[in-house]
Amino acid sequence: MKVKLDENIPASVMPALEGLGHSVDTVAGEGLKGALDESVWSAAGARGRFLVTQDLDFSDIHRFTPGTHPGLLLVRLREPGRTEVRRRVEALFRTEDVESWVGCFVVATDRKVRVRRPGA
């Protein structure tokens, strides 16, 4: 899977996801740190990358309708420290069928994963 990590996702997630066989880039690595959400979103879409973020600006399912993009994972933790975010994202990519999330709008909390699929 081709993945883009938003700047609010620790870059330390990158090696773990690459170790699982994913192609990963970061907003910072692409020179988009501090860029508008629209620019980040456009860059992810243009490169066919599944965006992983904590940014609530990406929480509007009507704006980010499943099937109209490569996919979006919104991570929403009670205590979103860097270590906890890293652990949760890594665990999701190790234990979930993330390949089936392509084109989906996914919200992951501390305990749940909700997947909105195209046409659902």
Secondary structure as the mmCIF struct_conf table of DSSP 4:
data_model
#
loop_
_struct_conf.conf_type_id
_struct_conf.id
_struct_conf.beg_label_comp_id
_struct_conf.beg_label_asym_id
_struct_conf.beg_label_seq_id
_struct_conf.end_label_comp_id
_struct_conf.end_label_asym_id
_struct_conf.end_label_seq_id
STRN STRN1 LYS A 2 LEU A 5
TURN_TY1_P TURN_TY1_P1 GLU A 7 ASN A 8
BEND BEND1 ILE A 9 ILE A 9
TURN_TY1_P TURN_TY1_P2 ALA A 11 SER A 12
HELX_RH_AL_P HELX_RH_AL_P1 VAL A 13 GLY A 19
TURN_TY1_P TURN_TY1_P3 LEU A 20 GLY A 21
STRN STRN2 SER A 23 THR A 26
TURN_TY1_P TURN_TY1_P4 VAL A 27 GLY A 31
TURN_TY1_P TURN_TY1_P5 LYS A 33 GLY A 34
HELX_RH_AL_P HELX_RH_AL_P2 ASP A 37 ALA A 46
TURN_TY1_P TURN_TY1_P6 ARG A 47 GLY A 48
STRN STRN3 PHE A 50 THR A 53
HELX_RH_3T_P HELX_RH_3T_P1 LEU A 56 PHE A 58
TURN_TY1_P TURN_TY1_P7 ILE A 61 PHE A 64
TURN_TY1_P TURN_TY1_P8 PRO A 66 GLY A 67
BEND BEND2 THR A 68 PRO A 70
STRN STRN4 LEU A 72 VAL A 75
BEND BEND3 ARG A 78 GLU A 79
HELX_RH_AL_P HELX_RH_AL_P3 ARG A 82 THR A 95
BEND BEND4 GLU A 96 GLU A 96
HELX_RH_3T_P HELX_RH_3T_P2 VAL A 98 TRP A 101
TURN_TY1_P TURN_TY1_P9 VAL A 102 GLY A 103
STRN STRN5 PHE A 105 ALA A 108
BEND BEND5 ASP A 110 ARG A 111
STRN STRN6 VAL A 113 ARG A 116
TURN_TY1_P TURN_TY1_P10 PRO A 118 GLY A 119
#
